[in-house]
Amino acid sequence: MTERVLVIQMAKLGDFIQSTPLLLNIRRRWPRARLYLAAGEKSVLEAASLSPLVDEAVAVTADGPPANPGVFEAVFVLNSHVRAAGLALKADARAHYGPRLVGGRLQYAEAQRLIMALMVRRELGRLNLADMWRLLCPDSRPTNLIWPRPEQKAGGAGRAGPEGLKIGFQLGCRNHLRRWPAERFADFAAHLTAMLPSPAGFTPVILGGADEKSIGARFTALTEGRVKKPLNLMGQTDLAALGQALAGLDMLITADTGVMHLAAAVGTPVLAIFFGPAFGPETGPYGQGHIIYQTMAACAPCREGAGCRRRQCLETPDPLIAARLARALLRPDEPPVPLLLPPRHRVWRTFSDGFGQNLAVEGQPELDVNELTALAAAEAVRAALKPGYMTDPEVLRRVLKGFRKGPEAPDSSAAAAFWRQVLPAAFKDSPAAADKFIADATAAASLIIKEFYA
């Protein structure tokens, strides 16, 4: 009888792209299995039908998925809500990974409970969602995002052809709290035009759905006479054609969108603008060499469904700073321009290591107690998710390189006090797990201070 594995992914397109490293590792773990992916979003079902990793996409309606008789070797639940975990109960699976539904409530494995407990202060998180999902699979190995790629990319980052560079602009976003205003995109384009004074310059390529055409029209009007005439692809591409279009770009600028993850998957450098409920270390572009520009209002990162009417965070990313970052992304061989970042602005450049995704900070922020807490917790989370994990000194030095020293070393006891405050409540039934994390994180904090102030 054919082995079968079920993956339940009830989120959106970007989440599916982020789950492809998990799907590849499932393929490695069960090489003869037929892989089913259950989803409710139309875009996810379309993406699954195009993916070489999925054998069958199963549409989930209000009545549940169609019956697929037989036994599953494993079921993977990727979403923290009752409906997804409830679907897993219907599967006759020999192994279950991800949240379980017990007595009408979700239950999590220790490592997942640890991550959720630490999210009381999301701004201290440093774990990309793609790695969290990938590590649900036993014996998983780091890998890139997976999407069918064209045989050859056109151009390449920073290598302009006779018509100049092609820079993609993903102007729209489903959640208005993640949507950078068209005026800011237009100012960014004007600043970047001034920074790339070659005869050909660059052509903006406008991307988005048919329902976002009004945003594209506004961007075109705002940039008239300031930049080259945009190439407008809004509403003209299905998912397969969108992947092809993204692969032909030299760079994409976008907020936190599914298109961002698709661009990363086809190997296009991404400048990701994050604010509001979006937090770059969690859901930023996955892979080597992307740039995340994060700004945080005092209330950020907020809840996804927050009924915010002020929306002040939409204006905080600076188009001039973004243009300088884009130039650095497009011209990696040129000396970097020093960044002077306002308070509560952060810039990270992504890189890959033996664990998965990592972040090198730019802009020389101070290594204060908050940054120390975040970095030390990241090392302890890695140890919780991957048995046998050890901090790599070379990787740690790369992470620390972009920080500047404060007047004195941060106090690691303040970081330990935070962990002792938030973890015991989440581990009442297994206090030893909380104690181990606190010990691992405290040891990591001491190592970071020793390395940085050596």
VMD Tcl script that draws the C-alpha trace (Angstrom):
set ca {
  {0.00 0.00 0.00}
  {1.28 3.50 -0.87}
  {2.48 5.54 2.09}
  {0.64 8.83 2.59}
  {1.46 12.05 4.48}
  {-1.03 14.86 5.17}
  {-0.03 18.50 5.69}
  {-2.72 20.94 6.87}
  {-1.95 24.53 5.87}
  {-5.00 26.72 6.45}
  {-3.27 30.09 6.03}
  {-2.35 32.17 2.97}
  {-0.07 32.01 -0.08}
  {2.99 33.33 1.71}
  {2.55 30.76 4.46}
  {2.49 27.98 1.87}
  {5.76 29.24 0.34}
  {7.28 29.39 3.83}
  {6.24 25.80 4.45}
  {8.06 24.43 1.38}
  {11.29 23.66 3.33}
  {9.13 21.44 5.56}
  {7.55 19.77 2.51}
  {10.97 19.02 1.05}
  {12.12 17.47 4.32}
  {8.95 15.37 4.46}
  {9.88 14.12 0.99}
  {13.31 13.18 2.29}
  {11.90 11.49 5.39}
  {9.20 9.53 3.53}
  {10.60 9.26 -0.02}
  {7.90 6.83 -1.24}
  {4.95 8.63 0.30}
  {2.20 10.47 -1.54}
  {1.95 13.96 -0.07}
  {-1.47 15.58 0.40}
  {-1.88 19.25 1.29}
  {-5.18 20.40 2.79}
  {-5.99 24.10 2.43}
  {-8.91 26.49 2.34}
  {-7.42 29.48 0.47}
  {-7.77 29.42 -3.31}
  {-4.27 30.86 -3.77}
  {-2.75 28.10 -1.61}
  {-4.55 25.39 -3.58}
  {-3.27 26.95 -6.82}
  {0.28 27.12 -5.44}
  {0.10 23.51 -4.24}
  {-1.03 22.39 -7.69}
  {2.08 24.05 -9.20}
  {4.51 22.77 -6.57}
  {6.68 19.73 -7.38}
  {6.49 18.81 -3.68}
  {2.72 18.19 -3.49}
  {0.98 15.21 -5.08}
  {-2.56 16.30 -4.34}
  {-4.11 19.53 -3.07}
  {-7.25 18.92 -0.99}
  {-9.80 21.74 -0.76}
  {-11.20 22.23 2.72}
  {-14.74 23.60 2.82}
  {-17.04 24.34 5.74}
  {-17.94 20.64 5.71}
  {-14.31 19.57 5.94}
  {-12.05 17.89 3.36}
  {-13.22 15.15 1.00}
  {-12.79 11.64 2.35}
  {-9.43 10.07 1.55}
  {-9.63 6.52 2.91}
  {-6.51 4.87 4.21}
  {-3.81 5.35 6.80}
  {-1.41 8.30 6.90}
  {2.15 7.79 8.00}
  {2.08 11.27 9.50}
  {-0.07 14.38 9.74}
  {1.42 17.87 10.11}
  {-0.68 20.75 11.49}
  {0.84 24.14 10.69}
  {-1.77 26.49 12.13}
  {-2.59 27.39 15.70}
  {-6.34 27.24 15.53}
  {-8.96 24.68 16.38}
  {-10.19 24.06 12.85}
  {-6.82 22.91 11.54}
  {-6.15 20.66 14.53}
  {-9.71 19.33 14.29}
  {-9.07 18.19 10.70}
  {-6.08 16.21 11.94}
  {-8.33 14.24 14.28}
  {-10.11 12.83 11.22}
  {-6.87 11.45 9.84}
  {-5.86 7.92 10.82}
  {-2.21 8.89 11.30}
  {0.62 6.94 12.89}
  {2.42 10.15 13.89}
  {1.20 13.69 14.62}
  {3.30 16.87 14.41}
  {2.14 20.35 15.41}
  {-0.76 21.46 17.63}
  {-3.19 18.77 18.86}
  {-6.83 19.22 19.75}
  {-7.50 17.70 23.18}
  {-10.80 18.30 24.94}
  {-11.59 21.19 22.62}
  {-8.31 23.00 23.37}
  {-5.00 23.16 21.54}
  {-1.98 21.48 23.06}
  {1.61 22.04 21.97}
  {4.92 20.25 22.25}
  {7.43 21.77 24.67}
  {9.47 23.61 22.04}
  {6.34 25.17 20.53}
  {5.07 26.19 23.96}
  {8.40 27.86 24.59}
  {8.15 29.94 21.42}
  {4.58 30.98 22.20}
  {5.46 31.96 25.76}
  {8.26 34.22 24.52}
  {5.88 35.96 22.12}
  {4.60 38.05 25.02}
  {7.34 40.35 23.67}
  {7.37 39.63 19.96}
  {10.00 42.26 19.24}
  {12.56 39.97 20.92}
  {11.89 37.05 18.58}
  {14.51 35.97 16.05}
  {13.07 32.70 14.67}
  {11.76 32.64 11.11}
  {8.46 30.83 10.65}
  {9.92 28.72 7.84}
  {12.45 27.21 10.26}
  {9.83 26.61 12.94}
  {7.68 24.65 10.50}
  {10.63 22.83 8.93}
  {11.80 21.57 12.30}
  {8.49 19.81 12.89}
  {9.84 17.08 10.60}
  {12.21 14.57 12.21}
  {15.82 14.79 11.02}
  {15.13 17.94 8.98}
  {17.93 19.82 7.25}
  {18.11 23.50 6.23}
  {16.99 24.23 2.69}
  {15.84 27.15 0.58}
  {12.25 27.94 -0.26}
  {11.06 25.80 -3.16}
  {9.26 27.04 -6.27}
  {9.52 25.99 -9.93}
  {12.13 28.30 -11.43}
  {12.69 29.40 -15.04}
  {15.71 27.77 -16.65}
  {17.66 31.03 -16.56}
  {17.13 34.26 -14.66}
  {17.15 37.41 -16.73}
  {19.90 39.83 -15.75}
  {20.78 39.36 -12.10}
  {21.00 41.70 -9.14}
  {22.76 44.90 -10.12}
  {23.73 43.78 -13.64}
  {21.75 46.15 -15.82}
  {21.05 45.26 -19.42}
  {20.66 47.83 -22.21}
  {17.23 48.75 -20.86}
  {18.49 49.17 -17.31}
  {17.49 47.43 -14.12}
  {14.01 46.07 -13.51}
  {12.76 46.68 -9.99}
  {9.48 45.19 -8.86}
  {7.02 47.16 -6.74}
  {4.44 45.11 -4.86}
  {2.21 48.03 -3.92}
  {-0.79 46.29 -2.39}
  {-1.31 44.14 0.68}
  {-4.42 42.41 1.95}
  {-4.12 43.87 5.47}
  {-4.24 47.67 5.40}
  {-2.00 47.77 8.49}
  {0.79 46.19 6.41}
  {0.26 48.37 3.30}
  {2.92 51.03 2.72}
  {1.23 54.09 1.16}
  {1.66 54.69 -2.59}
  {3.11 58.12 -1.76}
  {5.97 56.48 0.14}
  {6.65 54.01 -2.68}
  {6.73 56.97 -5.11}
  {9.20 58.91 -2.96}
  {11.35 55.79 -2.69}
  {11.37 55.43 -6.49}
  {12.39 59.08 -6.94}
  {15.23 58.80 -4.40}
  {16.51 55.59 -6.00}
  {16.40 57.16 -9.48}
  {18.74 59.88 -8.21}
  {21.07 57.25 -6.72}
  {21.32 55.18 -9.92}
  {22.42 57.79 -12.45}
  {23.32 55.34 -15.23}
  {21.86 56.23 -18.65}
  {19.31 53.43 -18.49}
  {18.49 53.72 -14.76}
  {15.72 51.37 -13.77}
  {12.18 50.56 -14.82}
  {9.56 50.12 -12.07}
  {7.54 46.95 -12.63}
  {4.21 47.27 -10.82}
  {2.80 44.02 -9.44}
  {-0.51 43.18 -7.80}
  {-4.01 41.89 -8.36}
  {-6.77 43.37 -10.46}
  {-8.43 44.73 -7.32}
  {-5.31 46.81 -6.61}
  {-5.21 48.70 -9.92}
  {-6.25 51.95 -8.26}
  {-3.07 51.84 -6.15}
  {-1.03 51.30 -9.31}
  {-2.72 54.25 -11.00}
  {-1.93 56.47 -8.04}
  {1.71 55.37 -8.00}
  {1.99 56.07 -11.74}
  {0.52 59.54 -11.30}
  {2.77 60.33 -8.36}
  {5.94 59.25 -10.20}
  {5.22 60.94 -13.54}
  {8.23 63.03 -14.50}
  {10.24 61.70 -11.54}
  {11.06 58.15 -12.68}
  {10.84 56.10 -15.85}
  {7.36 55.09 -16.96}
  {6.36 51.95 -15.02}
  {5.63 48.61 -16.62}
  {2.22 47.75 -15.17}
  {1.51 44.03 -14.69}
  {-1.30 44.46 -12.15}
  {-4.06 41.95 -12.77}
  {-2.22 40.42 -15.74}
  {-0.50 37.40 -14.17}
  {-1.69 34.14 -12.73}
  {0.51 32.52 -10.09}
  {2.77 30.72 -12.57}
  {3.27 33.87 -14.65}
  {3.89 35.90 -11.50}
  {6.73 33.57 -10.56}
  {8.22 34.03 -14.02}
  {7.91 37.82 -13.77}
  {9.54 37.90 -10.33}
  {12.43 35.76 -11.54}
  {13.21 38.35 -14.20}
  {13.58 41.21 -11.72}
  {16.80 42.59 -10.29}
  {15.05 43.38 -7.00}
  {11.62 43.52 -5.40}
  {10.49 46.10 -2.86}
  {7.45 45.02 -0.89}
  {5.77 44.99 2.47}
  {5.04 41.64 4.17}
  {3.19 39.87 1.33}
  {2.90 36.48 -0.31}
  {4.63 37.97 -3.36}
  {7.64 38.70 -1.14}
  {8.00 35.00 -0.30}
  {7.49 33.99 -3.92}
  {10.27 36.38 -5.00}
  {12.62 34.92 -2.38}
  {11.75 31.43 -3.59}
  {12.75 32.19 -7.20}
  {16.01 33.80 -6.08}
  {15.19 37.49 -6.53}
  {16.73 39.85 -3.92}
  {14.08 41.40 -1.70}
  {13.95 44.71 0.17}
  {11.19 44.05 2.70}
  {9.48 46.97 4.47}
  {8.03 45.86 7.81}
  {5.86 47.78 10.28}
  {2.57 47.46 12.18}
  {1.73 43.81 12.96}
  {4.47 42.52 10.64}
  {7.78 41.60 12.29}
  {10.67 40.83 9.96}
  {12.56 38.20 11.98}
  {9.36 36.12 12.15}
  {8.01 36.31 8.61}
  {10.60 38.18 6.57}
  {12.09 36.90 3.31}
  {13.83 33.57 3.79}
  {17.22 32.88 2.24}
  {20.55 34.50 1.59}
  {21.13 38.22 1.15}
  {17.71 39.87 1.52}
  {17.30 43.12 3.49}
  {14.60 43.72 6.10}
  {13.84 47.32 7.04}
  {11.76 47.26 10.24}
  {10.19 50.22 12.00}
  {8.20 49.94 15.20}
  {5.83 52.39 16.79}
  {5.62 52.19 20.57}
  {2.67 49.79 20.20}
  {4.29 47.53 17.61}
  {4.41 44.77 16.64}
  {0.65 44.73 17.19}
  {-1.96 42.02 16.74}
  {-2.91 41.12 13.17}
  {-6.57 41.99 13.72}
  {-5.98 45.15 15.73}
  {-8.68 47.72 15.05}
  {-6.17 50.56 14.80}
  {-7.50 53.80 13.33}
  {-4.41 55.97 13.80}
  {-2.23 53.88 11.47}
  {0.76 56.08 12.31}
  {3.17 53.19 11.74}
  {2.46 53.20 7.98}
  {4.36 56.45 7.65}
  {7.39 55.50 9.75}
  {9.55 53.69 7.15}
  {11.70 56.40 5.56}
  {11.75 56.28 1.71}
  {15.27 57.77 1.63}
  {16.63 55.09 3.98}
  {14.83 52.45 1.93}
  {16.42 53.80 -1.28}
  {19.89 53.61 0.28}
  {19.22 50.02 1.28}
  {18.01 49.22 -2.24}
  {21.18 50.67 -3.70}
  {23.25 48.50 -1.36}
  {21.24 45.46 -2.45}
  {21.68 46.27 -6.15}
  {25.37 47.24 -5.90}
  {26.84 44.71 -3.46}
  {30.41 45.27 -4.72}
  {30.42 48.98 -3.89}
  {31.46 50.29 -0.44}
  {28.39 50.52 1.79}
  {27.05 53.94 2.72}
  {26.97 54.33 6.54}
  {23.42 54.17 7.87}
  {22.14 56.60 10.46}
  {18.91 55.08 11.71}
  {16.31 56.87 13.83}
  {15.24 55.27 17.12}
  {13.08 52.16 16.76}
  {14.33 51.52 13.22}
  {16.20 48.29 12.54}
  {17.85 46.83 9.45}
  {18.82 43.19 9.07}
  {20.48 41.35 6.20}
  {19.52 37.68 6.02}
  {22.04 34.86 5.75}
  {21.98 31.09 6.05}
  {23.87 29.01 8.59}
  {23.87 25.40 9.77}
  {20.56 25.87 11.58}
  {18.59 27.79 8.94}
  {17.92 31.54 8.68}
  {19.98 34.07 10.60}
  {20.17 37.86 10.70}
  {23.12 40.24 10.56}
  {22.17 43.66 11.92}
  {23.17 46.82 10.07}
  {23.19 50.46 11.12}
  {25.28 50.00 14.28}
  {22.58 49.84 16.98}
  {23.82 49.50 20.55}
  {24.02 46.01 22.00}
  {21.72 46.86 24.90}
  {19.86 44.55 27.26}
  {16.92 44.10 24.84}
  {19.20 43.05 22.00}
  {21.11 40.76 24.36}
  {17.85 39.17 25.51}
  {16.76 38.61 21.91}
  {20.06 37.09 20.76}
  {20.47 34.85 23.81}
  {16.87 33.64 23.56}
  {17.44 32.87 19.87}
  {20.33 30.56 20.77}
  {18.27 28.81 23.46}
  {15.30 28.39 21.11}
  {17.59 26.82 18.53}
  {18.83 24.37 21.16}
  {15.22 23.51 22.10}
  {14.18 22.91 18.49}
  {17.28 21.05 17.31}
  {18.76 18.45 19.67}
  {22.53 18.70 19.80}
  {22.62 22.31 18.60}
  {25.78 24.20 19.57}
  {26.50 27.89 19.05}
  {28.93 28.39 16.17}
  {31.46 31.09 17.23}
  {32.00 32.24 13.62}
  {28.26 32.66 13.06}
  {27.90 34.49 16.37}
  {30.66 36.92 15.41}
  {28.87 37.60 12.13}
  {25.62 38.32 14.02}
  {27.40 40.67 16.46}
  {29.54 42.49 13.88}
  {26.96 45.17 13.08}
  {26.38 46.27 16.71}
  {28.25 49.00 18.57}
  {29.36 48.84 22.17}
  {27.56 50.87 24.79}
  {29.28 52.63 27.67}
  {29.21 49.33 29.57}
  {28.23 45.73 28.92}
  {24.49 44.98 29.28}
  {23.45 43.20 32.46}
  {22.57 39.59 31.65}
  {20.67 39.26 34.93}
  {17.95 41.56 33.52}
  {17.50 39.18 30.59}
  {17.31 36.21 32.95}
  {14.70 38.03 35.04}
  {12.48 38.41 31.96}
  {12.67 34.69 31.16}
  {11.90 33.76 34.78}
  {8.86 36.02 34.63}
  {7.24 34.62 31.46}
  {8.22 30.94 31.26}
  {7.11 29.22 34.50}
  {3.41 29.93 33.82}
  {3.67 28.16 30.45}
  {5.45 25.14 31.95}
  {3.56 24.45 35.18}
  {3.44 20.75 34.35}
  {7.11 20.56 33.34}
  {9.17 23.18 35.19}
  {12.37 21.40 34.22}
  {11.83 22.50 30.61}
  {11.60 26.15 31.68}
  {14.67 25.77 33.88}
  {16.67 24.27 31.00}
  {15.75 27.09 28.65}
  {16.65 29.73 31.25}
  {20.00 28.00 31.86}
  {20.72 27.75 28.10}
  {19.73 31.38 27.49}
  {21.75 32.65 30.44}
  {24.80 30.75 29.21}
  {24.27 32.19 25.72}
  {24.02 35.73 27.15}
  {27.32 35.26 28.97}
  {28.96 33.94 25.78}
  {27.66 36.91 23.77}
  {28.99 39.43 26.27}
  {32.34 37.66 26.43}
  {32.61 37.49 22.63}
  {31.52 41.08 22.03}
  {33.52 42.74 24.76}
  {36.63 40.58 24.40}
}
mol new
graphics top color blue
foreach p $ca { graphics top sphere $p radius 0.5 }
foreach p [lrange $ca 0 end-1] q [lrange $ca 1 end] { graphics top cylinder $p $q radius 0.2 }
display resetview
